[in-house]
Amino acid sequence: MAVPGEGPEDALIDAEGNVLTGLLDGRILRVSPDGATIEVLADTGGRPLGLEWLPNGKVLVCDANRGLLTLDQDGRIETLLAEIDGRPMKFCNNADVLPDGTIYFTDSSTRFGVDEWMADLLEHSSTGSLYRLTPDGELTRLATDRPFPNGVALSGDRQTLFFVETASYGLFKVDLTTEGAEPELVAMIPGLPDNISRGSDGLIWVAIGSPRNALLDLLLPKQPVLRKVVWALPDALKPKAADIIEIQAYDDDGNLVHDLRGKHPDFRMPTGVRERDGQVWLSSIGTTHLATFPTPTRPGQ
């Protein structure tokens, strides 16, 4: 399903089955389920990434350049949080929201912005953090010095927060009932995980932007100066995302339920995944298309 612009990074589904997505140029679109109708809802003036619903019906926008924003039904954009400790957010990435309006979100890097995401992976400086923002404005850092924390999703009982780290290939969980709980590794992802989301089927869906890259794996243990040399290479020689489409889904116990792979001439590098009412929607920073397929049956059913 083609969209009029590059890099539809995330997919959020509304009550009518329309897909909301943010583009490279800052526009946020609403696309009908058949792709026949496409509306521009707003322009953030930045780079919208993760999208989530807030309890008041507004859309929470993780804008890589501008921080946490809100979008109302009239297309008005307002800033919710732009700075942390006096520092503008460089890479506000993904979020999930409790029914009371509490927001959990990632700021993936304090060194590099969205246009230099590969530099952060290569440098592996681990400057990302996971945060909680309450409706009264209290901000708490739940985890820090993490290697590119990215997608965020709450468990079904909302007592556990799942998140992925793109640079470590890890799916982690944090016990929200214990103050100061440290992240625990749940599973190793067979590639570079990006956005994650809880589906209407109760599973945690994980978009895998690319399979593991042999050069990146080789470089991670090396001295930072060598990794910086690779970043300075011409684009043709840098690590590239593969054309394969890979999506996984886990239950709240960390068990792998679905491991899906495929190819399509118009779609690659899935960065967003959203399961809703029997359909799985995919988005990608590497294409001008959205993709969809029926929710697969669970093994054994």
Secondary structure, 3 states (H helix, E strand, C coil): CECCCCCCCCCEECCCCCEEEECCCCEEEEECCCCCCEEEEEECCCCEEEEEECCCCCEEEEECCCEEEEECCCCCEEEEECEECCEECCCEEEEEECCCCCEEEEECCCCCCHHHHHHHHHHCCCCEEEEEECCCCCEEEEEEEECCEEEEEECCCCCEEEEEECCCCEEEEEECCCCCCCCEEEEECCEEEEEEEECCCCCEEEEEEEECCHHHHHHCCCCHHHHHHHHCCCHHHCCCCCCCEEEEEECCCCCEEEEEEECECCECCEEEEEEECCEEEEEECCCCECEEEECCCCCCC
